[in-house]
Amino acid sequence: MGVPAKARHRAGTLACAALVGLALTACSGDGGGGGRGDGDARYVTSPVGTGWGVGAAGVDRDGTVVLTGQNRALTIPPGDSSDTEAGEAFEAPSELSSDDDPRGVSVDKSRTAWVLVGSALVPVRAKDGELYPTWRSLVAIGERNPGTVIPGAEPRLARTTTAVAVLDDTTVVVASRPDLGSTRARANVTVHTLDAEGHGKLLAGRAWTGSPDRPRPAAELPPGENVRATDVDLDEVVALQPLADGHLMIVTAVPTETSHGRLTFFHCDGTNLRRMETPEAFVGVGSPAVSSSLTAGGRVVVNVSTSSGDQPAPAALSLDPKNDASSVIERSAATLGGYGTLLVADADGDELLAVTPPGLDPDDDDNDVNVRITSTPAPGGN
C-alpha cells in the first residue's frame, strides 16, 4: 500500500474536534518504534470519537484499511492525498439485529477483509457490507442445540464463540467453548471448519465424551511436540490465523494470578497439533485482545502484551510457523486505556502498517485525537 508524504503538522485541520484522525506514515521496524519520519503522514478523520482504542486491523486487497476497537469499526479507502481525509464508520447489516457491534477483523486468503460482528463474530465484508454465507449457522452456535453445527460439541449446551477466521468465500474456522456459567467451561473447547451449507469438521480440541476431566491440556505440551489435534484439551482460543500452506495457527489463553491470560501458540495441520516455541506473551486489552495477520512471506505478525502484570506492554511478534523462528519486532508505549501500536500486513503482504492510537505521537499537534499508521517491509519477505 502506498504511503504519501506529509510536510507539516496538522494543527487546526480537523473539521470537528470530536473526530478522531488517522495518520499513515513510514516506520523503521527496528523493534523500538524509533526512526519513524514525522513528515510523511496521511491523516484520516474518523467519526467514532476521541480517545478511541484500536484493537484489531486488517487491509483489504484493494488497499482499504479496516480498524476495529471498543465495539466500533472504521474503513479507510485507499488514497494518497496530503490533505486530511474522511474515514467511514462501519455499519453492520440489519439482519444482525441488535447484536451488531464490531469485534475484530479477518482477512481471507484472497486478502479480502471482513469485519467480525456481534457475539457470534459473523463476518461482514468490509467494503460492501455483504454478510458471509454461513452467518445463520454462526449465530446458531450460541443456541441450545449446537450439536447440529459443531462436530464434537456437547449436545443441548449453549456455547460462546471466541474466535473466527475466514478461509475463503465459502469456509470459516470457528473456535467455541461452553458458556462461562457451565462447570465444563474449560473443557470441550473445539476448533472446527464451517462451510456454506452449515457442515462442519472438527480440527482440534477434544470432542465431548461425557467425562469432566481434562486428561491432557494442550498448553502443558513441551514446545515442538506433535500430538493428534483431537486428543488434547484446548484452553480458551483467543485467535485463529490461517497460514499460507492451508494450515492453521491457534492461540489459546490461560488466566494467571497477575494477568488475564498467558498465551500459547499452536500449529495445526488438520491432523496434528504442535506447540510452537515463542517468546512469553499475554493477552492485551480490548476485544479482540490478540490480533494477527499473515505476510506474503508466510510469517505471522501477532499483536500481544509482553507484561504479565496489570500494566500492559504492547508488542508485536513475528512468528515463522514452519520452524518456530520468532522475535519481538515492535514494542510500544501504552495509552491510559492500555492500547499500543498494532502491526498488520498490508494489501499484498509485502509491508506492514503500524497503527498508533491517540495519545502516543508527541510530534503531532493533534496527538490527543490522531491515530498514526506507518509502513515498513514485512519480516521474512520473499
SVG drawing of the C-alpha trace seen along z (x, -y; Angstrom):
<svg xmlns="http://www.w3.org/2000/svg" viewBox="-33 -26 49 66">
<polyline fill="none" stroke="black" stroke-width="0.4" points="0.0,0.0 1.5,-3.4 2.2,-5.9 2.2,-9.5 4.3,-12.4 3.1,-15.0 5.3,-18.0 3.6,-19.8 1.8,-19.2 -1.9,-19.0 -2.9,-21.6 -6.3,-23.1 -7.0,-20.8 -9.8,-18.7 -13.3,-19.7 -14.6,-18.8 -12.8,-18.4 -14.9,-15.4 -13.5,-13.4 -10.5,-11.1 -7.8,-11.5 -5.6,-8.7 -2.1,-9.3 -0.3,-6.9 3.5,-7.3 6.7,-5.3 8.2,-3.0 11.7,-1.7 10.6,1.7 13.6,1.7 11.5,3.1 11.6,-0.1 9.4,-2.4 12.3,-4.8 13.2,-6.2 9.7,-7.0 9.5,-10.1 7.3,-12.9 6.8,-14.3 5.4,-11.5 1.9,-11.0 -1.5,-10.6 -4.2,-11.8 -7.7,-10.4 -10.5,-11.7 -12.9,-9.3 -16.5,-9.8 -16.1,-7.5 -15.0,-10.0 -11.8,-10.9 -9.8,-8.5 -10.6,-5.5 -8.6,-2.4 -7.8,-0.3 -7.9,3.5 -7.6,5.0 -6.7,4.0 -6.8,5.6 -6.0,4.4 -8.2,5.4 -6.6,6.4 -7.7,3.0 -5.8,1.1 -8.8,0.3 -7.7,0.2 -10.1,1.7 -9.8,0.9 -12.0,2.1 -11.9,1.4 -14.3,0.7 -17.2,2.1 -16.7,-0.3 -15.2,0.0 -13.7,-2.3 -12.9,-1.7 -10.3,-3.9 -10.3,-3.9 -7.0,-3.7 -5.6,-7.1 -2.5,-9.3 -3.9,-12.8 -1.8,-15.0 -5.0,-16.6 -7.0,-15.3 -9.4,-12.6 -12.5,-11.1 -12.8,-7.6 -16.1,-5.8 -17.9,-4.4 -18.8,-0.8 -22.5,0.2 -23.5,3.8 -26.4,5.3 -29.8,5.0 -30.1,8.8 -27.9,9.0 -30.4,7.1 -29.2,5.6 -26.1,7.9 -24.1,5.8 -21.0,4.5 -17.8,4.9 -15.4,7.3 -12.5,7.8 -11.1,8.2 -10.3,11.3 -8.5,11.2 -9.0,14.4 -6.5,16.0 -7.6,13.7 -6.9,10.8 -10.5,9.8 -11.1,8.0 -14.1,9.0 -15.4,7.3 -16.3,9.8 -19.6,8.7 -21.6,9.4 -21.1,12.2 -21.2,14.8 -18.3,13.0 -20.3,13.1 -18.0,12.0 -19.3,9.0 -17.3,7.9 -15.8,4.6 -16.1,2.7 -19.7,3.5 -21.4,4.9 -22.2,8.3 -23.0,11.0 -20.9,14.2 -22.9,17.2 -22.6,19.1 -23.9,16.3 -27.0,18.1 -25.0,21.2 -22.6,19.0 -25.5,17.4 -26.9,20.9 -23.7,21.8 -25.0,19.8 -28.3,21.6 -29.2,24.7 -28.7,27.3 -25.1,26.7 -24.5,30.3 -26.1,29.8 -23.5,27.2 -20.4,28.1 -18.8,31.5 -17.6,32.8 -19.7,30.4 -21.8,31.5 -25.5,31.5 -28.1,29.1 -25.5,26.8 -25.2,23.2 -21.8,22.2 -19.8,19.0 -17.8,18.3 -14.4,17.0 -12.6,16.7 -13.4,16.8 -11.2,16.7 -12.3,16.6 -10.6,19.0 -12.3,18.1 -15.7,17.2 -17.3,20.5 -15.5,21.7 -14.6,20.2 -12.8,21.7 -14.6,21.3 -13.4,21.7 -16.0,22.1 -16.5,23.2 -19.4,23.9 -20.8,20.8 -18.9,19.4 -21.7,20.4 -21.1,24.1 -18.9,26.1 -17.2,27.5 -16.4,24.1 -12.7,25.0 -13.4,28.4 -14.8,29.2 -13.2,26.3 -13.3,27.0 -12.0,25.6 -13.8,26.6 -14.5,25.6 -17.9,24.4 -18.9,24.4 -21.7,22.5 -24.1,25.4 -23.6,25.3 -21.5,28.6 -18.5,28.7 -15.4,30.7 -13.6,30.9 -9.9,29.8 -8.7,29.5 -9.9,29.9 -11.2,33.0 -14.7,34.0 -17.2,34.3 -17.1,37.7 -19.3,37.1 -16.3,37.0 -15.5,33.7 -11.8,34.5 -9.1,32.8 -6.6,35.6 -4.1,33.7 -4.2,29.9 -2.5,28.7 -0.8,25.8 1.2,28.3 2.8,29.9 6.6,29.2 7.4,26.8 7.9,28.8 5.9,31.8 3.4,33.1 0.1,34.8 -3.2,35.7 -5.1,32.4 -8.4,34.1 -6.7,35.9 -5.9,32.9 -7.9,30.3 -7.6,26.7 -7.9,23.7 -9.9,20.7 -9.0,19.9 -8.4,16.2 -7.1,16.1 -7.1,18.2 -4.8,17.4 -4.9,19.3 -1.4,20.0 0.0,19.9 0.1,23.7 -3.5,24.2 -2.6,25.0 -3.8,23.0 -2.2,21.2 -4.3,21.5 -3.7,19.2 -5.0,20.0 -5.0,18.1 -4.9,19.3 -5.6,16.7 -2.8,16.3 -2.8,14.6 -1.4,11.4 -2.8,11.4 -5.9,12.0 -4.2,14.7 -0.8,16.3 -0.7,17.1 0.2,20.4 0.7,20.8 0.0,24.0 0.5,25.1 -2.3,27.3 -2.0,29.2 -5.6,30.5 -4.5,33.8 -1.7,33.0 -1.1,30.1 2.3,28.8 3.0,26.4 5.2,23.6 8.2,22.1 7.6,18.4 8.6,15.5 6.4,15.2 3.3,13.3 0.0,12.3 -3.4,11.0 -3.7,7.3 -6.6,5.0 -9.9,4.6 -11.7,7.0 -10.0,8.8 -7.2,8.9 -4.9,10.6 -4.9,9.8 -2.8,11.3 -2.1,11.1 -0.2,13.1 2.7,11.7 3.4,12.6 6.5,14.5 4.4,16.8 5.2,15.2 2.5,14.3 2.6,11.0 0.8,11.1 -0.1,8.2 0.1,9.1 1.3,7.8 4.7,8.9 3.7,7.9 2.3,10.4 1.2,7.7 -1.6,5.1 0.2,2.6 0.1,3.7 3.3,3.7 2.0,3.7 4.3,5.6 4.2,7.4 5.7,10.8 6.9,12.2 6.4,16.0 7.5,18.5 5.1,21.4 7.5,23.7 10.5,23.6 9.1,21.6 11.6,18.8 10.1,15.9 11.1,12.5 9.6,9.3 9.7,6.8 7.8,3.9 7.4,2.5 5.1,-0.3 4.1,-2.6 0.6,-2.3 -2.2,-4.8 -4.1,-5.3 -6.5,-2.6 -3.7,-0.2 -3.7,-0.4 -0.5,-0.4 0.8,-0.3 -0.6,2.6 1.3,4.1 -0.7,5.6 0.2,6.9 -0.7,4.5 -2.8,5.2 -0.2,7.6 1.6,8.7 4.9,7.3 4.8,4.5 3.4,3.9 1.2,1.0 1.7,-0.2 -1.4,-1.7 -0.6,-4.0 -3.6,-5.1 -4.4,-8.6 -2.0,-9.9 1.2,-8.3 2.6,-10.6 4.2,-13.6 5.4,-15.1 1.8,-15.5 0.0,-18.7 -3.3,-16.8 -1.8,-13.9 -4.9,-13.7 -7.2,-12.7 -4.9,-11.3 -4.2,-7.6 -1.0,-7.2 -0.4,-4.3 3.1,-3.6 4.7,-1.3 7.8,0.9 8.9,4.0 7.5,7.2 9.8,9.6 11.0,12.7 9.7,11.4 10.3,13.1"/>
</svg>
